Structure formats: structure tokens, C-alpha cells
Amino acid sequence: MHISTYIRFPVMIAVMIALGGCAKDKCTKIVQRKVYTPILMAVKDYWASIKSEAPREIGTTGKIYVKDQYIFVNEPYKGIHVIDNSTPASPKKVSFLNVMGNIDIAIKGNYLYADSFTDLTVFDISDPRNITFVKRLPEATGYPVSADGLLIGWKMASDSMVIGFTSRDTSYCDCSNDEYMLYFASSEAASSYNNKTQQTGKGGSMARFTITRNYLYAVNFSQLKAFDLSNAADPVFKSSQTIDGGIETIFPYGDYLFIGSQSAMHIYDILNPATPVKRSMVTHFRACDPVVVEGNKAYVTIRSGSTCAGSLNQLQVFDVTNVDNPIKLSTTEMKNPHGLGIDNGKLFICEGNFGLRFMNASDVTNITTTKLVDGLDTYDVIPFENQHRLLVSARDGIYQYDYSTMTDPRLLSKIAVKGHSY
């Protein structure tokens, strides 16, 4: 469901009630629809729940982030698992940061930044086993989308907020001409609607948060936001820019931000880090689009699927020597590419349920697969440069590989999850 659907929230309630009055003897069409009911939580209880807890099983995997010897694994909408990776062959969970509505993570020094529904939250991770809350910036990031495609995080006039939805199937007599409307229940919800100085870590290619030049940059569906981290414990909002809709990922490299969307790769310079400036845009057919960069080359994967709505599954490589005029160098057909990583010409691509691809990209006009690890449903990767070690987020766990030999990568460890991811 798109943003426009949610904006029609009060109208849809009224329409659903009106439809209930259709006379059965005049009904010519019975339509099946889902009715979504908001799950509400008191705001005070929501904030009381944000805290460091003992380590727990990982239910599902989302975004991944590495900092020093620690791995931070997002469990979508629930929080962040902290894992001590001092011994890659035997990583150990040390704590769980309960942050409802969390999807993205970034770290500078001893401070972790996490989205929590619409808010930006700051935590002190000096002791990863006992993380402490520092502050929040209300309404700083934008509304996230639930697994059902509905916007969540709305604060209600009754001091409660929407933290999710339940759904049920229903049927009704269709007296209207609207074939595509989804309906919501709960009159309460309807009436309330109107109401490098410090070391940073590294995220994957699917990240919406990134830190560079002492700034945190965050993207949501249609905006790029900049926060000054001169005082790491006290982020200061500096600017917000509107970008064409469908923004999905952000990747920093040198003086530039490379932003992937469902229809384009956008390049912004950060010569003035408080106010990024758009330099160029490369469009493609509608598809999901993460991007990573190494040297003067940008590697972009585009994929099909119900969320992405496209039909192409490709790796595209661009020469970005002139950021004002990127030039496509090659296209490699893929199965269903998701996240990707690059390390000195060694390329790693998650192929969704088609596995994990290790590739030789030393010649971008002839990129070849050196090893396809099948049997995995993969989402994103982070290569540890100069260590020949790869961190992989997959549906059934977090994997680590030694890729010293690209034709025969060696599995170092797996942290299993009990549920299903993404």
C-alpha cells in the first residue's frame, strides 16, 4: 500500500460503513477485501520499552552493521542484536537493544543511531552489554512501512500510537466503482488521524542510514536528511531535501552519496555536508536498486518482485569518473539480486533464494561467477576489507565466510535465527 492510501484513512472508514448499507437484494457483485485494524500502544509504554536487555534468540534478520569486533543485527521492527565477533568462528550474542519500529543502524565512536518508527534515537554503546539511552529526535526520520505495506508509527491524539496492524478477510456488496481500495477498521484511529573525527562502522548496501564527514545521512521514501554529528551524543538536524519517490538505499564514497531508488541511481555531492547537492541521476526501469562504489565504478543491482514491480534482474556497472555524466559500462544478467558488496575487484551479490554469488569483477566488461553458494536465501552482505571475510544476512541466519580463495570460500560460522526474514 502506498502513502496515498494511508492519507485516505478517514475517507475509507466512511466508505466502508456506507457499503455496509447496500441492499442485499440489489447486490450484483460480492467482493473479497482485507480489513486492517490498527494495533495501538500508549506512547509512555512505548518509550519505557526502549532499553538494553539480555541477549535473546534472533527471530528474523534485517539490516546488518559492523563496528570494531561487534556485529549489530536488526530484527525488523523489534530491535538490535549485539554480537561479539572477536572470534569469527564462534560469535557470541551479548545483548539485545529493544527498539520498537527499528529498521536502520549507524554508529560513530561510542554512539549508536537507530530509527524508532518516526524518531531518531541515540544510544551510548561504551559497554555493548549494557547500552544506555541518550536522547531522541522526534519525527526525524519518516514513517516506516509494516510487513503489510501500511505506514506505522502514527502518534494519536489519545496519547497512543499505531505500532502495527492485524488483518482479516471480509466480503461485502460492491456498490462503488473502486476496484482497488483496502479498508481499515477502528473509528478511534480514524478520528485521531488529523491529529571521521571518530571512527564509524560499516553498513550494508541496503542501508538507509550512513555516516560520513561527521554527518549522519538518512533517506526515507522521498527525502534525504542531514544531521550534524560534531557532538556525537547530540545530533543536530541541518537539512532535508525532497527526492523523487521510491528511495531505498544510500551509500557514501569520497565526496559523494550514491542513492538507490526504484527508478534511478541519484548522485549527490557533500562538499557542503550540511546541504548535499544533486549532481546527476541515472534512470532505469522500475525495480529495486541498491548501489555500492569502488574507485570510479558504481555497481547497481536491479531486481523484480512484488515489492519492486519490475521485470529485470541485472547487475549494472557505471563509470562515475564524471559524476555529472555517469556512463554505463556493462550489464550482467542475474537471477534475483538483492544486496551487494565490493572489495578490490571481488564482488559479492545476494541472489535472494537463488543463493550467494562470489564474483570476479576485475574486468567489469566480463564479470564472472567464481562460486555460487546455493541453498541460501540471502539479503545483504558486508565485506571486511583486508581481512577476506564476508558477513551475510540470510533468511535463516547470519553467515561469515573466508573468501581468501574466491573459487572455494570457506564457511566460518553461522548464527541461526528461529523465524523467517524480510
N, C-alpha and C positions, 0 to 999 in steps of 0.2 A: 504494500500500500504506500502511496506517495504522500508527501506533505499536504498536498491539496485535499486529499481525502480526509485527513485529520482536521483540517481547518473547517470542514463542513460538518463537524461533530454535532452541534446543536440542531442543524437542519435535518440531519439524518435521523435523529431521535424523533422529531416531529413527523417525518415521512413514514417511519416505521409504525408509529401509532395510527397514522391515517390509514395505512394499508390494512391494519387490523380491522377496519370498519367495512371492508369490501363485502358485499352481499355474496354469500356462497352460491346462491342460485344463478348469479350473473357471472361467476368466475369462469374464465376461459383458459387460464394458464396458472398452474401451480409451479412456483419457483423455489428451489433449494438455496438457502443462503446461510452463512455463518453469522452468529450474533456474538459480539465480543463484549465482555463485561470487565471494566477496569478493576484491578486489584489495588486497593488503597492502603496506605500506611501513614500513620501520624509522622509529621516531619521530625518531631522531637525524638521519636523512636528510631527513625531512620538515622539521624546523626549519632544517637547513642550506640548504634550498631557498628560504627566505623572504628575499628580498633585492631590491634595486633593480637593474634591468638596462637594457640599451639598448632603445630603442623597437622595437616589432615590429608586424606586421600584427594587426589585431583579428580574431579568429576568429569570435566571436559577441558580441552585445551583451546587456547586462543592465541593472542599475540605473545611473543617472547622477547626478552630483553636480557642483555648480559652486562655486568659491571664487576670488574675485578674477578674474584673467584665465585661470584654468585650469579645464578640464573633466576630471573623473575618470570614466572609463567602466569599469564592472565587466565582465569577461569571466567568466561564471559558473564557479565552482569553480577558476579558474586565477589570477586576479589583477586588477590595476587598471592601465589605460592612462591616462597623464597627457598631456594635450593643451594646448598653449599656444594660447589663443584670443584673443590680443591683437588679431589681425586676423580678425574673424569670417568674412570672405570667403575666408581662407586659413589655417585652423587647422593646427597642426603637432604631431605626436606628439614628445614629448621624452624619455619614459622608460616603463618597464613595471615595476610593482611585483609581483613574483612572490609571490602569497599563495594557496596551495592552499586550497580549501574556502571561498573568499571569495564572498559574495553582497552584503553591505551595507557602506556607507561613511558616515562623518560626519567633519567637520573643525571644530576650534576653534583659532584662531590658527595656529600652525605645526605643529599635531599632527593627524595623521590616525588615525582609529579604524576598524578593519576586523575583521569576524569572519573566523576561520580555522577551519573546521569548528566545534568547540565552544568555541574560545578567542577572547578579545578581544585583539587585537594593537594596539600603539601605535607610530606612526612619526613621526619628525621630518621635515617636508617643507619646511624652511627653504630647501633647494635642491631644487626639484622634479626636477632632472636627476640627483640623487644622493641619494635618500631613504634615511634610516638607521633601523634597527630600534631601538626604545627598550625595550619590555617587553611581556610578555603576561600576561593574567589567565586561568589555566587554567579550563576548564569554566564559562565565564562567560555564554555566550550560549544554548546549547541545540544540539541535533543538527539539522543541515540535512538536506534530502532530495535524493537524487540524481535524475537525469532519469528513472529507472525508478520513482521513488516510494519508494525504500528509504532508510532512515536511514544516514548515513555519519559518519565521524569517531570511531568507537569505538576506544578505546585497549585493546590486548590485553595479556594477562599476559606475553606473549613479547617485550615492548618493541616491538611493531609496532602498526599501526592500519589500520582499513579506510578506504581513500580512494575506493572506488568498487566497481562490480560488473561482471562480464561475465555474459552470459546465453546459454543455448542451449535450444532446444526439445527436449522429450523426450516419450515416451509410456510409459504403464505400465498395468498392470491395476488398476482401481479396486476395492479390496476394502473401502473405507470409505464412509461416508455424507457425507464432507466434500466439497462441490462447489466450494469456493472457495479452497482452500489453495494457496499458492505455495511452492515448495521451494527450499532453499538447499543448496549443496554446500560441502564443506570441514569436516572434523572438527576442524581446528585452530581455526577460527573458533567452532565450537560449544562446544568445551571452554573457550575463553578468554572466553566471553561473561560469565561471572559475575564474572569479574574487573572675559551679554553684556559681561563684562569684557574678553573678547577676541572678535574677530569670528568668526562661524561662517559656513559656507557654506550651500547650499540643496540639498536633495534633491528627488526627485520624489514623486508621490503613492503609488508602490508601495514606498516605503522602509519598512524595519523598524527603522532607526536614526534618531534625531533628537536635536538638541541645543537646549536652551533653558534659561534660568535657571541657567546654569553647571552643567547636568546633562546627561548622556547617558542617553537612554531607549531601551531596546531591547525589542522584542517577539519572541517565538517562538510556536510553535503554541498555547500556553496560558498564557503568562506575560508580565508586564510587569516589567522590571528597571530599576533606577535606579542610576546611577554618578555620584558627585560629581567634578566636574572643576575644583575650586578650584585644584588643581595640575594643569594640563593634561597634563603628562607622566606623571602618576601617578594614574590613575582609582581611585576608592575605591568599592567596592560598598556600597550603602546598603540596598536593599530589593528584594524580589521578591514579586509578587502573582500569584495564580492567577486567570485569566480563563476564561470558557467557551471551549472549544476552537475551532479554526479561525481563529485570529487571523492576519491577513495584513499590515496596514499601520498606520502611526502618523503623525499629522500634528499639529504644535503650533500653537496660536493663542492669544495672550494668556495667560490663566491656566489654559488647558485643553489636554488631549491628546485628540485625536479618533482612536479606534482602530477600524479596519475589520476585520470578520471575515466568515466565510462565512454568518453568520446574523444579524448585527446591527452597528449602529454604537454603540460604547461611548464615553462621555464621562467623563474623569477630571479633577479639578482638581489643580493643583500649587501650591496656596497654601503647603503644606509640600512643597517639591520633593523631599525625600528619601523621602517616602511619599505618592504620589499617592492621591487618594480618589475612588472611583467616585461619580458624580453621577446618571447615568441611562443607559438603553440603549434603542435603537430597533431592534426586530426586523423581519426581512423573510424572504421565502422563501430557502432555501439558494441562495447564489450568491456569486461573488467580489465584493469590496466595498472598493475604495479610497475615500478621502474627502479633500476639501480644504475650507478655510473662508475666507470673506472677510466682514468685518463681522459681522453677526448671522445669516449664512446658511451652511449646510453643504451642499456638493454631493457627492452619493454616486452612483457608478455601480455597477450590479449586472449581472452577465453570466452567460450559460450556458456550457456546455462540459464536457468530460470531467473536468477537474480541479475545476470549480466545482459540477458536479452539478445546477445549477438550470436553469430554462427561461425566466427573464425576462431581458430586455435593456433596461435602463432607466437614465435619469438621474433621480434623486430629489433634491429640494431641501427643506431643513428650516429653519425659523426656530428658531435656538438662542439667542434673547434670554434665555429662561429655560432654562438648561442642565439643569434638573431636569425639564423638560417640553417637549422638542422637538416642534414641530408641523410636519407635512408641508404644504408649500405647493404643490408641483406634481410631476407625473410626466411625463417626456418619453420616448417610445419611441425606442430606439436599435437598432443592428444587432448589435454585439458589443463594448461599451465596455470599455476597459482603463483605463490611467492618464488623469488629467485635471489641468488647471491653470486658475487663475483670476487675472485681472489687471484690477481696476477694471471689472468687469462684462463683460470679454471672456473668454470661456470656450473652452477647448481640450480636445477629447476624442479620445483614440486609439480608433479603431474596429477594432483588430486588422487582419485582412486586408481590411477594408472601407475603410481609409484613415485620414485625419486630418481632423477636423472643427473648423472655426473657427465660433464661435457668439456671438450677441448675447444676453447674459443680464441686460441692464439691467432687464428686466421678467421676473422669474422665473416668472410665470404664463403667459408667452408667449415661451419661449426659441426662437430661430430660428437656423438654419444660414445663415451668410453665405457660406461656401465649404467644399466638400468636396474635399479633395485625394485622389483615388483612385490606385490603383496602388502604394500603400504598405501594408506590414504593420506597424502601429505598436504600441508597448508603453507608453511613458511620455513625459511632457513636463515641461519646466521653463520657465515664462515669466520673462524678465528684466524685472522691474518698472521702469517709467520709461524703458526702452530700446526697447520694442516689438520685442523679439527673443525667439524661441521656440526652445528646444533640444528635439529629438525623438529618442528612441531607437526605431529601427525594425529589422526583421529584416535588412535589407541595408545598414544604416549609421546614422550619426549625422547628422541633418539640422539646419540652422539656417534659420529664416525671419524675415523682417522683416514684422511684422503691423501696420505703421502704417496700412495700408488693409486692413481685415478682409475686404472683398469680393474682394481681389486680393493675398493675401500673396505676398511675393517670396522665392524661394529664394536664400539667401546662400551656402551651402556644403553639401557632403556628404563625410563621411569614410566610405569604403566598408569593408565587412567581407568576409572571404573565406568565411565559413561561414554557418550559419543560427542564429538566436537563439531563446531561450526555447522 
